[in-house]
Amino acid sequence: MSRNMVQFQKGMSLGEFMKRFGNESLCREALFKWRWPQGFVCPECGGTSYCALKSRALYQCHGCHHQSSLSAGTLFAGTKLPLTVWFLAMFLVTQSKNAVSALSLSRQLGVSYNSAWLIKHKLMQAMKERDDSRPLGGLIQLDDAYWGGERRGGKRGRGAPGKTPLVAAVACNPDNGRPLALRLTRIHGFRSAEIRRWASHHLSPGCVVMSDALACFRAVEPIASHQPMVTGGGPASMELPEFHWVNTILGNVKNAIYGTYHAISAKHLPRYLAEFCYRFNRRFDLSTMMDRLGYVAARTPPLPHRLAVMAEGHW
């Protein structure tokens, strides 16, 4: 039996990580390249001529004399932790097959749980914003899903307290049907207005969407070509080839989340879902995932603690 080359790819080893990012100087060099791939650009005037101030670790523009730090305006802004801690967290998050909890991260980084929690949520926010900027296209399998279980003595089925509704979408290769990209999005309910807003954010015009006969999914039609299919519900509907990948991947993600985290608040669920989507969407080249996340983090606005702990917007 042949091996799955995606599953058995090497990725980035710990030794390679230490060679590239093993000290603060190497981390600063990497962050400089991620932030300014073509060389320094002044955030104030756009000038490219600068000097480095040795006494304060700042970069000063020769044109407007504006001084900026390496981390200003990025996800790392205002941090009191060394970049080596951040980079190790990025390595552990990107190279893990399932996920790494904040508690496990705190032990491996040697920082407090609160610091590890904030680092993880900032990285997950960068992942979410990156994928949210890339709508799905092509052939898409669409399904409704829920996170959480029914509360004892409460309502059952759709709309039950304790259940958080999700839209699960998988973009597939039209030639061989293999999955290419995943999007898991928390919504406020399976209503036409919600699905219409979701589609406007996450679907490319002209894509083909295959879904079950849930009435609200017709709301994608102004943007996509919709092909509904009556599945009949029950376990048999899970075996339909038209929805094989969305059901398989959704089950894998749920198992991985349940196996890693003890509990996830509904307000933070979008970030945790985005973490799995981000890794899945870049699974074909694990060795570059660290650099890709660093590039994104250098372009993600700062996320203060007060915003990190607030309820996350459902898009």
Wavefront OBJ file of the C-alpha trace (Angstrom):
o trace
v 0.000 0.000 0.000
v 1.449 3.358 -1.071
v 1.957 6.084 1.481
v 0.047 9.335 1.471
v 2.781 11.788 0.527
v 0.977 14.703 2.159
v 0.643 12.838 5.453
v 4.249 11.601 5.492
v 6.021 14.786 4.401
v 8.910 15.867 6.618
v 7.810 19.353 7.624
v 10.204 21.445 9.727
v 12.248 19.504 12.261
v 13.159 20.863 15.682
v 16.804 20.890 14.647
v 16.059 22.999 11.587
v 13.946 25.340 13.695
v 16.819 25.845 16.182
v 19.243 26.461 13.328
v 17.043 29.161 11.813
v 15.421 30.715 14.918
v 17.509 29.554 17.872
v 18.360 32.980 19.306
v 16.934 36.486 19.485
v 19.177 37.843 16.744
v 18.066 35.183 14.253
v 14.426 35.820 15.159
v 14.807 39.556 14.570
v 16.393 38.913 11.177
v 13.529 36.627 10.211
v 10.875 39.102 11.379
v 12.575 41.889 9.423
v 12.393 39.797 6.239
v 8.780 38.815 6.877
v 7.731 42.415 7.491
v 9.812 44.011 4.738
v 10.608 41.349 2.100
v 11.933 43.990 -0.323
v 13.778 45.973 2.334
v 12.749 48.533 4.933
v 9.736 50.725 4.159
v 8.906 53.587 6.496
v 5.357 53.156 7.851
v 4.977 56.949 7.970
v 6.195 58.205 4.567
v 7.052 55.057 2.606
v 10.743 55.915 2.389
v 13.277 53.118 1.971
v 16.438 54.790 3.283
v 17.023 54.224 7.004
v 19.485 53.649 9.774
v 19.343 51.341 12.782
v 19.635 52.990 16.197
v 21.780 50.689 18.280
v 20.909 52.198 21.651
v 17.123 51.748 21.358
v 16.696 48.960 18.760
v 14.709 51.266 16.471
v 14.779 52.020 12.747
v 14.866 55.690 11.729
v 13.757 56.872 8.303
v 16.230 59.234 6.608
v 13.382 61.069 4.907
v 10.900 61.936 7.685
v 13.013 60.825 10.678
v 10.161 58.667 11.930
v 11.355 55.992 14.342
v 9.684 52.594 14.384
v 10.392 49.341 16.144
v 10.508 45.975 14.432
v 7.307 44.780 16.083
v 5.245 47.997 15.951
v 1.967 47.529 14.120
v 2.326 43.742 14.034
v 0.893 40.907 16.086
v 4.018 41.075 18.288
v 3.508 44.736 19.227
v 3.862 45.554 22.911
v 5.039 42.084 23.909
v 7.392 41.749 26.878
v 8.378 38.227 25.882
v 11.425 37.551 23.712
v 10.805 36.691 20.082
v 12.320 33.257 20.703
v 9.262 32.395 22.816
v 6.871 33.615 20.127
v 8.698 31.754 17.390
v 8.749 28.506 19.358
v 4.988 28.888 19.869
v 4.545 29.392 16.112
v 6.595 26.281 15.448
v 4.570 24.150 17.862
v 1.231 25.428 16.545
v 2.057 24.974 12.861
v 3.865 21.635 13.043
v 1.384 19.905 15.352
v -0.870 17.403 13.562
v -3.940 18.144 15.671
v -3.470 21.077 18.032
v -1.638 22.157 21.153
v -3.555 23.506 24.142
v -2.599 26.673 25.990
v -1.702 24.578 29.058
v 0.644 22.385 27.041
v 2.032 25.473 25.330
v 2.775 27.131 28.675
v 4.776 24.102 29.807
v 6.789 23.889 26.601
v 7.435 27.633 26.399
v 8.179 28.049 30.089
v 5.696 30.917 30.517
v 2.533 31.350 32.568
v -0.756 29.902 31.381
v -2.183 33.395 30.816
v 0.767 34.344 28.600
v 0.509 31.109 26.634
v -3.258 31.593 26.221
v -2.775 35.096 24.846
v 0.005 34.002 22.479
v -2.129 31.188 21.138
v -5.190 33.368 20.616
v -3.158 36.030 18.852
v -1.723 33.434 16.482
v -5.147 31.931 15.876
v -6.517 35.405 15.150
v -3.834 35.890 12.502
v -4.803 32.543 10.977
v -8.475 33.491 10.974
v -7.962 36.879 9.349
v -5.758 35.370 6.654
v -8.217 32.669 5.639
v -11.194 35.030 5.898
v -9.549 37.162 3.206
v -9.529 34.225 0.759
v -13.025 33.194 -0.443
v -13.593 29.598 -1.490
v -14.039 28.857 -5.172
v -14.657 25.976 -7.572
v -16.749 23.006 -6.464
v -17.863 23.340 -2.838
v -19.518 20.817 -0.514
v -21.652 22.684 2.032
v -23.266 21.354 5.196
v -24.747 22.494 8.493
v -23.139 21.423 11.741
v -23.183 22.115 15.478
v -20.593 22.398 18.208
v -21.535 21.289 21.695
v -24.227 19.004 23.071
v -27.758 19.215 24.352
v -28.240 20.413 27.894
v -29.923 17.985 30.234
v -33.653 18.523 30.332
v -33.525 21.142 27.575
v -34.739 21.306 24.019
v -33.435 18.722 21.562
v -32.404 19.052 17.940
v -31.870 22.328 16.067
v -31.774 25.389 18.258
v -31.077 23.453 21.451
v -29.317 25.498 24.154
v -25.623 24.650 24.340
v -25.348 23.971 20.615
v -23.448 26.458 18.462
v -24.386 26.411 14.749
v -21.599 26.152 12.178
v -21.342 26.288 8.417
v -18.903 23.682 7.080
v -17.619 24.178 3.529
v -14.969 22.230 1.610
v -13.671 23.350 -1.776
v -12.798 20.316 -3.926
v -10.731 19.786 -7.031
v -13.223 19.536 -9.941
v -10.966 17.029 -11.745
v -10.437 14.391 -9.053
v -12.793 15.503 -6.277
v -10.016 15.771 -3.684
v -10.373 18.467 -0.981
v -8.399 21.671 -1.425
v -9.589 24.154 1.196
v -11.742 24.136 4.320
v -13.851 26.821 5.975
v -15.642 26.339 9.305
v -17.648 29.365 10.385
v -19.782 30.026 13.425
v -23.095 31.677 12.613
v -26.067 32.829 14.675
v -28.523 30.378 13.179
v -29.562 28.650 9.986
v -31.555 31.483 8.490
v -31.455 32.821 4.958
v -30.097 36.204 6.025
v -27.225 34.537 7.915
v -26.299 32.253 5.005
v -26.489 35.183 2.565
v -24.040 37.194 4.682
v -21.795 34.155 5.070
v -21.763 33.551 1.305
v -20.900 37.179 0.559
v -17.788 36.867 2.748
v -16.608 33.349 1.994
v -17.666 32.357 -1.539
v -16.206 33.480 -4.850
v -18.728 34.548 -7.505
v -19.530 31.759 -9.943
v -18.560 28.841 -7.700
v -20.688 25.684 -7.588
v -22.200 24.776 -4.204
v -23.601 21.340 -3.395
v -25.743 21.168 -0.252
v -28.584 19.233 1.318
v -32.131 20.536 0.976
v -31.971 22.834 3.992
v -34.063 25.797 2.860
v -31.694 28.527 4.050
v -28.890 27.267 1.780
v -30.799 28.666 -1.202
v -29.501 32.043 -0.040
v -26.136 31.313 -1.707
v -27.735 31.458 -5.167
v -27.099 35.151 -5.936
v -23.374 34.403 -5.642
v -23.005 30.710 -6.494
v -24.594 28.065 -8.661
v -26.537 25.996 -6.153
v -27.158 22.254 -6.501
v -29.329 21.086 -3.556
v -29.817 17.386 -2.864
v -32.399 15.738 -0.631
v -30.378 13.482 1.668
v -33.138 12.145 3.907
v -31.085 12.662 7.072
v -29.834 9.956 9.404
v -26.598 7.946 9.235
v -27.203 6.978 5.601
v -26.939 10.604 4.500
v -23.378 10.705 5.869
v -22.303 8.118 3.282
v -23.362 10.058 0.204
v -20.332 10.659 -2.064
v -21.516 14.208 -2.813
v -20.828 15.119 0.835
v -18.052 12.661 1.637
v -15.288 15.160 2.231
v -17.214 17.736 4.229
v -18.534 15.013 6.564
v -15.153 13.276 6.881
v -13.169 16.433 7.559
v -15.771 17.834 9.946
v -15.651 14.596 11.952
v -11.848 14.677 12.055
v -11.789 18.284 13.254
v -14.345 17.636 15.994
v -12.403 14.602 17.226
v -9.155 16.568 17.240
v -10.715 19.468 19.174
v -12.363 17.201 21.727
v -9.088 15.313 22.146
v -7.022 18.459 22.762
v -9.199 20.918 24.655
v -11.289 20.309 27.754
v -13.727 23.077 26.878
v -14.086 25.874 24.344
v -16.193 28.956 24.904
v -18.597 29.679 22.057
v -17.276 33.234 21.801
v -13.759 31.947 21.078
v -14.825 29.022 18.901
v -14.186 30.881 15.581
v -10.486 31.140 16.370
v -10.137 27.470 17.281
v -11.922 26.458 14.081
v -9.707 28.820 12.093
v -6.594 27.143 13.521
v -7.612 23.779 12.058
v -8.694 25.338 8.763
v -5.398 27.211 8.429
v -3.293 24.091 8.874
v -5.548 22.020 6.617
v -5.442 24.599 3.834
v -1.633 24.625 3.894
v -1.058 20.939 4.540
v 0.643 20.364 1.177
v 3.837 22.117 2.326
v 4.422 21.825 6.073
v 8.007 23.010 5.816
v 6.942 26.540 4.791
v 4.028 26.912 7.228
v 6.181 28.549 9.884
v 7.378 31.229 7.463
v 3.886 31.758 6.097
v 2.459 32.309 9.559
v 5.300 34.675 10.384
v 4.602 36.653 7.215
v 0.923 36.910 8.167
v 1.684 37.803 11.802
v 3.870 40.672 10.601
v 0.798 42.056 8.766
v -1.825 41.399 11.429
v -2.739 44.424 13.590
v -2.003 44.198 17.315
v -4.568 42.310 19.404
v -4.696 43.760 22.951
v -5.684 41.466 25.791
v -9.039 43.219 26.269
v -9.991 42.432 22.670
v -8.658 38.883 22.806
v -10.963 37.983 25.684
v -14.025 39.668 24.189
v -16.628 37.838 22.151
v -15.359 37.107 18.656
v -17.366 38.296 15.672
v -19.014 35.365 13.907
v -17.426 36.089 10.544
l 1 2 3 4 5 6 7 8 9 10 11 12 13 14 15 16 17 18 19 20 21 22 23 24 25 26 27 28 29 30 31 32 33 34 35 36 37 38 39 40 41 42 43 44 45 46 47 48 49 50 51 52 53 54 55 56 57 58 59 60 61 62 63 64 65 66 67 68 69 70 71 72 73 74 75 76 77 78 79 80 81 82 83 84 85 86 87 88 89 90 91 92 93 94 95 96 97 98 99 100 101 102 103 104 105 106 107 108 109 110 111 112 113 114 115 116 117 118 119 120 121 122 123 124 125 126 127 128 129 130 131 132 133 134 135 136 137 138 139 140 141 142 143 144 145 146 147 148 149 150 151 152 153 154 155 156 157 158 159 160 161 162 163 164 165 166 167 168 169 170 171 172 173 174 175 176 177 178 179 180 181 182 183 184 185 186 187 188 189 190 191 192 193 194 195 196 197 198 199 200 201 202 203 204 205 206 207 208 209 210 211 212 213 214 215 216 217 218 219 220 221 222 223 224 225 226 227 228 229 230 231 232 233 234 235 236 237 238 239 240 241 242 243 244 245 246 247 248 249 250 251 252 253 254 255 256 257 258 259 260 261 262 263 264 265 266 267 268 269 270 271 272 273 274 275 276 277 278 279 280 281 282 283 284 285 286 287 288 289 290 291 292 293 294 295 296 297 298 299 300 301 302 303 304 305 306 307 308 309 310 311 312 313 314 315
